[in-house]
Amino acid sequence: MQDQSTPQSVVFLGPSYPYRGGIASFTERLAKEFTDRGYQTELYTFSLQYPSFLFPGKTQFSDAPPPLNLTIKQKVNSINPFNWIKVGRELRDKKPNIIIVRYWIPFMGPCLGTILRYVAKNKYTKIICIADNITPHEKRIGDSLFTRYFIKPIHAFIALSNEVITDMNTLCIKQHKVMLPHPVFDHFGTKTSKQEALDKLHIKSDGGLMLFFGFIRQYKGLDLLIKAMSDQRIKDLGIKLLIAGEFYEAKEKYTDLIAAEGLTEQIIIHDQFISENQIPFYFSAADVLVQPYISATQSGVTPLAFHFDLPMIVTNVGGLKEVVVDKETGLVTEPNSPAIANSIVDYFSLGKNAFEENLKEHKKRYSWTSFMDGILALYKQL
């Protein structure tokens, strides 16, 4: 029998290239860590991820070149039960030491849960789930049923924040559970000068520039930030807000609010998915990242800010407050517009330099090596 004390083969199951987004980027970066350390690594991604009528964005696919030195197989059809059985049997017979599966939305519960039930029949492969969310931000009928179906074949869970651990306990998940914080995204290029970044983005800013980055959904509280921008103190400071990301709900909700608050000159909107080669310019142009979330588990945008040494203003919800240390790597505030406005004024009175050295020190805690070591330590307990 093959020795399982030290795993040799790892399969990642979930989004990766040619699909875009933070989960795909995370999976590819973690797979690279395993590959660089000598593990046999494969990524099983989707042949069909979401039917087009269920996807709120413009496209599911990346326009970047494929990642180097990774074996990626487009095998999984999220809505075809016959495919689930086929892929499950294939992975069962392949017998990798570990399958690392991503779980972020209950819609994927039946697909991934069925595949992993077949894998579990080999009584060899250890199945570890990295859970971005166990309880979704935007609830729908059937969420709990789909999630409970997914949970059963999993041997252990990794949560990216303590908020997710709490959600797991609420669902009475009995399997091994550990919290490993989201590592710093370190593969999106390097900082440029602020002026070069502003020129690349065709932005003129004499005062401060704040960044709201990522998909725009209700729970992210962009409306709270827009209302905060109407504070006269912020107007007097000449601070602008750059909203960079694709709208996953009606854009008019926000543009109408901007017009109603008289903020058309203060707020810049780049309504598009931001490609990897453009990310450095957004984070280099900004003086601060603002995450005014109403609810959160954790965010893949926060590790991007750490990579670019960009301080943050975040609300006191979910896992955001676990990563951003108030008055060290940024400011933590309450999820309402007056509190956010006060924090913006406080931040610009302190200045970016008050946080940058702390950011450089804190981000050392969030390495991919440490994250991978945490997975291997968990594996040895199974």
N, C-alpha and C positions, 0 to 999 in steps of 0.2 A: 504494500500500500504506500502511496506517495506520502512523504512527510509533510504535515500541515503546520508544523511549528513556525516555519518561516515561509510565508506565501511567495510563490514564484509567478503566478499569473493573476491578472486583474482585468475584469471587464466592467466598463462604465456603461450604464443603461440610462439614457435620457437625452436631452437636447445637446447636440453638438453640430459642427459644420455639416451641411451648408446652412443650418439654421443660425439665426442671429440672436443677440441678447445676452444679458448678464449670466444666466444659468449656463448657456453654451460656452461662454468665455471661461467661466469658472471651471467647468468640466474639462475643457481642453488644457487649461493651465495645470490643473491637478494631475491629469493624465501625463503631461510632460514631466512632472516631478517624479512620478513612478517610472516612466520610461528612462529618464536620465539616471535613475538609481538602479537600473538593470532589470526591471520587471517586464515580463511579457504583458503588454497592455493593448487592449482593443476597446474601441468605443462603438457601441450599438446605438445608433440614433434612428430617427424616424424616416420612413419613406413617405408617410403622411402624418404630420403632427396635429394640426387643427384643420378641420374642414373650413373652407374659406368663409362660410357664413357665420362661423363662430369666432373668427379672428378679427379684432377691432382695428388693427393697424393696416398699413398700406401693403406691406409684404412681410412674410415670415423669414425671408432668405437674406443671407449676408452677401454683400458685394465685394467682400475682401477675398484675397487668395486663400486657399486651404492652408491649415496649419501644417508646418513641416514635421516629418518624422512621427506622425500619428496614424495608426490604422483605424479608419472610420468606415463603418458599414451601415448603410441605410437599409434597415431591415424591418422596422416596427411600424405597423399601420394602426393608429390609435383607435380606429372604429371598426376593425375587422376581426371578429373573434377567432376565425380560422387562422389568421396570421398570428394571433397571440399564442395559440397552441403550437404552431410551427416553430416560432422563435423560442418559446419555452422549452420545447424538446431539443432544439439545437443547442441551447445553452446548458441544458441538463446534461447532454452527452459530451459537451466540451469540457465540463468539470473544471472551471477555473477555481482557484482557491477563494477568491473574493469576487462578488458582484457588488459594485457601488451604484446604487440607484438613487436618482433624484426624485423628490416628491415636492410639488409646489402648488398643485391644484387638484381638487377632487375628480375633475373630469378624467384624469389619467388613472384613477384608481382601478377600474375594471380591467383596463389593458395591462398595466404593470402588475397588478395583483395576480392576474391569471398567468402571465409569463413566469412570475416568480414561484407560483405554486408548483409548476412543472419542474423548475430548477430545484426546488427544495426536495423533490423526490430522489435526487441522487445522494442525499444524506452526506454530502461532502462539502459542497460550496457554501461558504458563509455569506449571507446577504446583509449588507450594511446600507442603511438608508441615510442619505444626507437630506434632512427635512428643512426646506426653506420656510414652509408653512405647513402646519397640520390642520389648523382652523383657518379657512380663507378669509381675506379682507372683505370680499364681496360675496355674501352668502346666497346659496341657491338651494332649491329643493333637491334632496338626494345627497348632499355633501357628506353628511355623517355616515350614511350607508356606504358610499363609495370609499371613503377613507378607512372605515373599519374593515372593508373587504381587502383593501391594500395591505393593511397592517399585519394580517395574520401570518404570512410566510417570512416576515422580516426577523432576522436574528438580533439586530442591534440598530439603534438610531443615533445619529449625530445631529444635534440642533445647532444652529448658528447663532442662537441667542437664548438667554434664560427664559424669555417670553415663550419661546416654542416648547421648552421643557415644561413650563406651566401648563400649556395647552395639552401636551402629551399626558400629563398627570390627570388633567380633567377628563380625558378620554380613557383613563385607567389603562394606559399602555404599560405592560409588565416587562417588556424586553429591556435589555441593557440600554441605558441612555447616558450620553455624555454631551456637554456643551463645548464646542470648539469654535472660537470666533472666526468670522470670515477673514481670510488672509487678505493682505494688501494686493490689489491688482497691480502688478509690476511689469506688465507686458504691453502697455499702451503708449510707448514712447516716452520722451523726456520733456521737461519744462522748456519753454522758450521765454524770452523776455515778454513782459506785459505789452509793450508797444508793438512788438512783432505779432503777437497773438491778436491784438485789437485790429491791426492792419489786415491780417489774414481773414478776420471775420467781418471786415468792413464796418467796424463800430467806432464811433467817436465818443469818448468819455473823458471829461475833464475832472469829474468827481469820482466817487467810488462806484464799483460795479459788483453787483451781487449775481450769483448764478443759481437758478433752479434747473436741475438737470434730470432727464429721464422721462419715461412714459408718464403721461398726465392722466391720473385717475382720481376719483373723488376723495379717497382716503388719504391722498398725499397733501391735502389742505392748501392747494395753490390759491384758492379764493381767500383764505385767511391772510396769506402773504400780500396779495394784491390790495386788500383793504388796509393792511398795515402800511403800504406804500403811500397812502393818502395822508399820513401823519405829516403835519406841517414841518416838523423838525427834519424829517427825511428829505422833504422837498427843498428845504433851505440848504441842506448839505450837498445838494446836486447828485444824490445817489440814484443810479439807474439799476434796473433789474433785467437780466437776460434770461428768458425762458427758453430752454433748449431741449426739445423732445417732441415726440409724436403724441397727438391727442387721442386718447382711448375713450373719450366721451365727447359730447358736443363742444366744439371750440367756441361757439357763440356764447356759451355760458360765461366764458372768461373774457372774451373780447368786449361783450356788452358791459361787463362789470368794470373793465378798464376804462371804457368810454364814460360810464356813469360816474366814476370817481375822478375823471379828468386827468388820467395818467398816460395818455397816448404818447407823450413826449418822454416819459420816464421809463417805459417798459418796452423792451425789444423782444419779439417772438421769432424764434427759428423753429418753425413747425415741421420737424423732420426727424427721422431716426439719425442719430449722430454716428457716423462711421468711425471706425477705430483710428484712422489716420487723422481725423479732425479733433478727436478728444483732447489731445494736448493743448490745442489752441483755446478751447473753452475754459479749461482749468487754469491755464496760464494767464488768461485775460482777466479772470475774476479776482476780486479781493477777498471774497468769502463765498462759501456754498451755504445755501439756506434750505433746510428740510423741515417744512412746517407741518409735518404729518399729523393727521388726526388719530390714526392708529398705525402700528408698525410691529413687525417682528424684528427684522433687521433690513439693511439696505445694501445693495451692491454698489451704490453710488458713494457711500461713506469710504470704503476702501480705495476708491479712485481718488478721493480728496486727500487721503493719507499719502498716496503715491506721489501726488503733485505738491505736497506740503501746503495744502490749502485749508485754512481754518474753517470751521463750520459753526453755524447757528442751527440747532436742532430743537425740536419740541420734546418734552419730558414724557415720551410714550415708548412702549415696547423696548426693543433692543438698542434704540438710538442712544439713549442715555447711558448704556453699558459701555459704549465705545468712545463717545465724546465726553471728555472730562471737563466739567464746567470750569471756566477761567484758566484752563491749561491748554487744551487742544481746540477750544471753541467755547461757545456759550450754550447753555441749556435753558430753555424757557418753556412757558406754558402754551398749550395749543389754542391761543386766542389772539386776535389781531392786536389789541393794545399791548400785550406782553411781548409779542414778536417785534412790534415797533420799538418798544423800549430797548430790547436786546440789540436791534440794528443800530440804534443811536449809541448804545454803550460800546458796541464792537468798534465802531468807527472812531470813537473817542480814545479807545485803547490802541488801535492800529494793528495791522497784520503782524508786525514784528513781535508783538507781545506773545504770539502763539507759535511761531514757526519752529523755534528750537525745541519746544515741547513736542510738537508733531513729529519731528525727526527722531526723537528719542522713543516716543510711544509706539511708533509704527514698527519698531524692531520686534515687538511682541507678536506681530501678526504675519509670520513668515509661512510660506508654503511647506518648508521643511518641517516646521513644528506641527502644522496641520496633518501632514502625512504621517509623522511619528505618532500623532494621536490616533489615527486610523489603525496603524499597526499595533499599538498598545491595546486598543479595543478588540481587534481581531484575536489577539492571544488570550483574551478572556472567554472566548466563545467555544 
